[in-house]
């Protein structure tokens, strides 16, 4: 991913620096979609790699789709793994961000909402039944 100094207009991020702040900005067709500002360069770099790892995790998820599964699970876990490889602190931060998202939008399977434990049991049962094994109780 290339970080530009000015908007491309195609939904790609660019960097703006003003008044000792770093601005991570995404614009598309003349409209600003995202602006995350910070005086901390580490926070700015985190935002850049958050976007990059999200794209990589999305590609990974598309190649490893499980039918009936909330596709975010694969994507989220991959992104946490990638962010942790860059920095343990970033991995923990991304995990906390995702946990906050899941409070409002929990995982769902076949249009039903489940907590993580229930969802994992259902997924294990799916794999066991697919392999001719008895479901877990």
C-alpha positions as CSV (number, residue, x, y, z in Angstrom):
1,X,0.0,0.0,0.0
2,X,1.2,3.5,-0.9
3,X,0.6,6.4,1.5
4,X,0.0,9.5,-0.5
5,X,0.5,13.1,0.4
6,X,-2.7,14.2,-1.3
7,X,-6.0,12.5,-2.1
8,X,-6.2,10.2,-5.1
9,X,-10.0,10.3,-5.1
10,X,-10.1,6.5,-5.2
11,X,-10.6,5.6,-1.5
12,X,-6.9,5.3,-0.8
13,X,-5.5,6.9,2.4
14,X,-3.3,9.9,2.4
15,X,-1.3,11.8,5.0
16,X,-1.8,15.4,6.1
17,X,0.3,17.2,8.6
18,X,-0.8,20.4,10.3
19,X,-0.3,22.1,13.7
20,X,1.8,19.2,14.9
21,X,-0.9,16.7,14.1
22,X,-0.8,13.7,11.7
23,X,-4.1,13.2,9.9
24,X,-4.9,9.8,8.3
25,X,-7.5,10.7,5.7
26,X,-9.4,8.6,3.2
27,X,-11.3,10.4,0.4
28,X,-13.3,9.0,-2.5
29,X,-14.7,11.0,-5.4
30,X,-14.3,14.3,-3.6
31,X,-15.9,13.1,-0.3
32,X,-13.9,12.6,2.9
33,X,-14.8,9.2,4.3
34,X,-12.4,9.0,7.2
35,X,-10.2,11.3,9.2
36,X,-8.2,10.1,12.2
37,X,-6.0,12.7,13.7
38,X,-3.2,12.3,16.3
39,X,-0.1,14.1,17.5
40,X,1.5,10.6,18.2
41,X,3.4,9.2,15.2
42,X,3.0,5.7,16.6
43,X,-0.8,6.1,16.5
44,X,-0.6,7.3,12.9
45,X,1.5,4.3,11.9
46,X,-0.9,2.0,13.7
47,X,-3.8,3.4,11.6
48,X,-1.8,2.9,8.4
49,X,-1.0,-0.7,9.2
50,X,-4.6,-1.3,10.5
51,X,-5.8,-0.5,7.0
52,X,-3.1,-2.6,5.4
53,X,-3.7,-5.7,7.6
54,X,-7.4,-5.3,7.1
55,X,-7.0,-5.6,3.4
56,X,-4.7,-8.7,3.8
57,X,-7.1,-10.3,6.3
58,X,-10.0,-9.7,3.9
59,X,-8.2,-11.4,1.1
60,X,-7.3,-14.3,3.4
61,X,-10.9,-14.6,4.6
62,X,-12.2,-14.8,1.0
63,X,-9.8,-17.7,0.3
64,X,-10.8,-19.5,3.5
65,X,-14.5,-19.0,3.7
66,X,-16.6,-21.4,5.8
67,X,-20.2,-21.6,4.7
68,X,-22.7,-20.6,7.4
69,X,-20.0,-18.9,9.4
70,X,-19.8,-15.2,10.2
71,X,-17.0,-14.2,7.8
72,X,-15.7,-11.6,10.2
73,X,-14.4,-14.3,12.5
74,X,-11.7,-15.4,10.1
75,X,-11.0,-11.8,9.1
76,X,-10.7,-10.5,12.6
77,X,-8.5,-13.3,13.8
78,X,-6.2,-12.9,10.9
79,X,-5.9,-9.2,11.4
80,X,-5.1,-9.6,15.1
81,X,-2.4,-12.1,14.1
82,X,-0.9,-9.7,11.6
83,X,-1.0,-6.7,13.9
84,X,0.6,-8.8,16.7
85,X,3.5,-9.7,14.3
86,X,4.1,-6.0,13.8
87,X,3.8,-5.1,17.5
88,X,2.4,-6.9,20.6
89,X,0.9,-3.7,21.7
90,X,-0.8,-3.1,18.3
91,X,-2.2,-6.7,18.4
92,X,-3.8,-6.1,21.8
93,X,-5.1,-2.8,20.7
94,X,-6.7,-4.3,17.6
95,X,-8.2,-7.1,19.7
96,X,-9.7,-4.5,22.0
97,X,-11.1,-2.6,19.0
98,X,-12.7,-5.7,17.6
99,X,-14.1,-6.7,21.1
100,X,-15.8,-3.3,21.2
101,X,-17.3,-3.8,17.7
102,X,-18.6,-7.2,18.8
103,X,-20.4,-5.8,21.8
104,X,-22.7,-3.9,19.4
105,X,-22.6,-6.4,16.5
106,X,-22.0,-9.9,17.8
107,X,-21.0,-12.8,15.6
108,X,-24.0,-14.4,13.7
109,X,-24.4,-17.7,12.0
110,X,-27.3,-18.2,9.5
111,X,-28.8,-14.9,10.5
112,X,-28.9,-15.9,14.2
113,X,-26.8,-14.1,16.8
114,X,-24.5,-16.1,19.1
115,X,-22.0,-15.3,21.8
116,X,-18.5,-16.5,21.0
117,X,-18.7,-19.7,23.1
118,X,-22.0,-20.8,21.6
119,X,-20.8,-20.0,18.1
120,X,-17.6,-22.0,18.5
121,X,-19.6,-25.0,19.8
122,X,-21.9,-24.8,16.7
123,X,-18.9,-24.5,14.4
124,X,-17.2,-27.6,16.0
125,X,-20.4,-29.5,15.6
126,X,-20.6,-28.6,12.0
127,X,-17.1,-29.9,11.4
128,X,-17.7,-33.0,13.4
129,X,-20.9,-33.8,11.4
130,X,-19.1,-33.1,8.2
131,X,-16.5,-35.7,9.1
132,X,-19.1,-38.3,10.2
133,X,-18.5,-37.8,13.9
134,X,-21.1,-37.3,16.6
135,X,-22.0,-33.8,17.5
136,X,-20.8,-32.4,20.8
137,X,-23.4,-32.0,23.6
